Amino acid sequence: MIKDMKIWENDIPLYDETIPFENKMTAYLHEDGEVHPAMIVYPGGGYCIHGEWECDPVAQFYYDNGYNAFIVYYRVRPYPHPAPMLDAQYAVKNVRAHAEEWGVDPNRVFGVGFSAGGHLCGCVAVFDDIVNEYLPTAPTTDSRLTGAILGYPVTCADPDAGHQDSFRHILGEDADQQRLDTLSLEKHVNEKTSPIFMWHTIPDTLVPFEHSIRLTKAMAAAGRYVECHLFPEGEHGNAMAGWLPGACQWGNLSLDFMKRVK
């Protein structure tokens, strides 16, 4: 069953009625009466759009492999941080809060994101829950993912990493380096960070694979479980990458990763 539902059921923190926001999450739910792991999908688009090629095809892949999948259409520019992170974290909390109703194992809630959506998914893996700070009536369920899958992700705000635009779209075009560093994932990894799987293509010039390398190094230094897969062909934004002989393997590799995550 595929159905649209709301991310936020009642009050929406930092909502601005002058800025469009669908408040939509599309669910791919099995109707077999069984309990399934969940996959929350965060499409990319530079925090400006939601890339459609990173939405339904991705949700369908995980649904076909036994997951209940949820595509989160989080807030984008001109909404500033932390609005997107609030949407992303609340989606996890909401899926856990409705685990019995939606046939989800609350201990197996994973996330997958691409490009800027990979950054957002990484934020959910790295940062502590901020939802209840903004909405005390929100569910008290955990917002941290069981594991995160990041495709060609934006992770590092350092100028020499090669991409700052996504950070500036939610932190402001005039944000200084100290401000940008507040969302630079590799600078915030700690003992609570979720296991992370990353994949990137070496020819990617929009978000260079150095982003994945730096987060991998930070995860390893913190003793956190991490996998990083680099593929020799393909530019940025390949999603399921079915036409690329190397990168097309990432989906099945991610399934294996999740089996190993406790």
C-alpha positions in Angstrom: 0.0 0.0 0.0 1.2 3.5 -0.9 -0.3 6.4 1.0 0.4 10.0 1.7 0.4 11.1 5.4 1.6 14.1 7.4 5.0 14.5 8.8 3.7 16.6 11.7 0.3 15.6 12.9 -0.6 18.8 14.8 1.7 21.8 15.6 4.7 22.4 13.3 7.7 24.1 14.9 9.1 27.1 13.0 6.2 27.0 10.5 5.8 30.1 8.4 2.4 30.3 6.7 4.0 32.6 4.0 6.4 29.8 2.9 4.9 26.7 1.1 5.3 23.5 3.0 3.4 20.3 2.1 4.0 18.6 5.4 4.0 15.3 3.5 5.4 11.9 4.0 4.7 9.1 1.5 4.5 5.6 3.0 5.1 2.3 1.3 3.5 -0.2 3.7 3.3 -3.9 3.6 -0.2 -5.3 4.5 0.8 -8.8 5.5 0.4 -8.4 9.2 4.1 -8.9 9.8 6.6 -6.5 11.5 9.1 -5.0 9.1 12.2 -2.8 9.5 11.7 0.8 8.4 13.6 2.9 5.8 13.1 6.7 5.9 14.1 8.3 2.6 15.5 11.8 2.5 15.8 13.0 -1.2 18.5 15.5 -2.1 18.4 18.8 -4.0 20.7 21.2 -2.3 18.1 22.0 0.3 16.2 23.8 -2.5 14.1 20.9 -4.0 13.4 17.2 -3.5 14.9 15.3 -6.4 12.1 13.0 -7.6 14.6 10.4 -8.9 15.7 9.9 -5.2 12.1 9.4 -3.9 9.8 6.7 -5.2 12.5 4.5 -6.9 14.4 4.3 -3.7 11.4 3.7 -1.5 10.3 1.0 -4.0 13.7 -0.7 -3.8 13.6 -1.0 0.0 9.9 -2.0 0.0 10.7 -4.8 -2.4 13.3 -6.0 0.0 11.1 -6.2 3.0 11.2 -2.7 4.4 8.3 -0.3 5.1 9.5 2.9 3.5 8.7 6.5 4.2 9.7 9.4 1.9 10.1 12.6 3.9 9.4 15.9 2.0 11.2 18.0 4.5 11.3 21.8 4.5 13.8 23.4 2.1 15.0 26.9 1.3 13.9 29.6 2.2 13.3 27.7 5.4 16.5 28.0 7.4 18.1 25.5 9.8 16.9 23.9 12.0 13.6 23.4 10.2 14.8 20.6 7.9 16.4 18.8 10.8 13.3 19.1 12.9 11.3 17.5 10.0 13.9 14.8 9.6 14.1 13.9 13.3 10.4 14.1 13.9 9.8 11.6 11.0 11.9 9.0 12.9 10.2 9.7 16.2 6.8 9.5 14.5 7.5 6.2 12.8 8.6 4.7 16.1 5.5 6.2 17.9 3.3 4.4 15.3 5.4 1.3 15.0 2.5 -1.1 16.0 0.0 0.6 13.7 2.3 0.7 10.7 3.9 -2.7 11.2 7.4 -1.4 12.0 10.1 -2.8 14.3 11.0 0.3 16.3 14.5 -1.1 16.9 15.2 -1.3 13.1 14.5 2.2 11.8 17.1 3.2 9.1 17.5 6.2 6.9 18.8 6.8 3.4 19.6 10.2 1.9 21.3 11.6 -1.2 23.5 14.7 -1.6 22.0 17.4 0.7 19.4 14.7 1.7 22.5 12.6 2.7 23.6 15.5 4.8 20.2 15.6 6.5 20.2 11.9 7.0 23.7 12.2 8.5 22.4 14.9 10.8 19.8 12.5 12.2 22.6 9.9 12.7 25.0 12.4 14.3 23.1 15.0 16.3 21.0 14.7 19.5 17.3 15.0 19.4 16.2 18.7 19.2 12.5 18.1 18.5 11.2 18.2 22.1 13.1 21.4 22.7 10.9 23.0 20.0 7.7 21.0 20.6 7.5 19.6 24.2 4.4 17.7 23.3 6.2 15.6 20.6 6.6 11.9 21.1 9.4 11.0 23.4 10.6 8.1 21.1 14.2 8.2 20.0 15.1 10.3 16.9 18.4 8.6 16.2 18.6 6.1 13.3 19.5 2.5 13.8 21.8 3.1 10.8 22.3 5.6 8.0 22.9 5.1 4.3 24.4 8.2 2.6 24.6 8.4 -1.2 27.1 11.0 -2.6 26.5 13.0 0.6 27.3 16.6 1.5 29.1 16.2 4.8 32.0 18.7 5.2 31.7 22.5 5.3 35.5 23.1 4.9 36.2 25.3 1.9 38.8 22.8 0.5 36.2 20.0 0.5 34.7 21.5 -2.6 31.0 22.2 -1.8 29.5 24.7 0.6 26.3 25.7 -1.3 24.0 23.3 0.5 25.2 24.6 3.9 24.7 28.2 2.8 21.1 27.5 1.6 20.0 26.8 5.1 22.5 28.8 7.2 22.6 31.9 5.1 24.8 33.1 2.2 26.8 35.2 4.6 27.4 32.5 7.2 31.0 32.6 8.4 33.1 29.4 8.7 32.3 29.0 12.4 28.6 29.0 11.6 29.1 26.5 8.7 31.1 24.2 11.0 28.0 23.7 13.3 26.6 21.4 10.6 29.9 19.9 9.3 29.2 16.3 10.2 32.8 15.1 10.6 33.3 17.7 13.4 30.5 16.3 15.5 30.8 12.5 15.4 30.9 10.9 18.8 30.2 7.7 20.7 26.5 8.0 20.1 26.7 8.4 16.3 24.7 5.8 14.4 26.5 3.3 12.1 26.9 4.9 8.7 27.2 3.4 5.1 28.4 5.8 2.4 28.8 5.5 -1.3 30.3 8.0 -3.8 31.5 8.1 -7.4 35.1 9.2 -8.0 34.2 11.5 -10.9 31.7 13.5 -8.9 32.6 17.2 -9.3 29.6 18.8 -7.6 30.1 17.1 -4.3 33.6 15.5 -4.4 34.1 12.1 -2.8 36.4 13.8 -0.3 33.1 14.5 1.6 32.7 10.7 2.2 36.3 10.2 3.0 36.4 12.9 5.7 33.3 11.5 7.4 34.7 8.0 7.2 37.9 9.1 8.9 36.0 10.8 11.6 33.8 7.7 12.2 36.9 5.5 12.4 38.6 7.9 14.8 35.6 7.7 17.1 35.4 4.0 16.9 32.0 4.0 15.2 30.9 1.4 12.6 31.4 2.8 9.1 31.5 1.6 5.5 32.6 3.7 2.5 32.3 2.5 -1.1 33.9 4.4 -4.0 32.9 3.6 -7.6 34.9 4.5 -10.7 32.2 5.8 -12.9 29.3 8.3 -12.7 28.8 12.0 -12.0 26.6 13.4 -9.2 23.0 12.5 -8.6 22.7 8.9 -9.8 20.2 7.6 -7.2 19.7 3.9 -7.8 22.4 4.1 -10.5 21.0 1.1 -12.4 22.9 2.0 -15.6 26.3 2.2 -13.9 28.1 -1.2 -13.6 29.9 -0.4 -10.4 27.6 2.0 -8.5 24.5 0.0 -9.2 25.7 -2.4 -6.5 25.2 0.1 -3.7 21.6 -0.9 -3.0 22.4 -4.6 -2.3 25.5 -3.6 -0.4 23.4 -1.4 1.9 21.1 -4.3 2.5 24.1 -6.4 3.7 25.2 -3.4 5.8 21.9 -3.3 7.6 22.0 -7.0 8.4 25.3 -6.5 10.2 24.0 -3.5 12.2 22.8 -4.5 15.7 
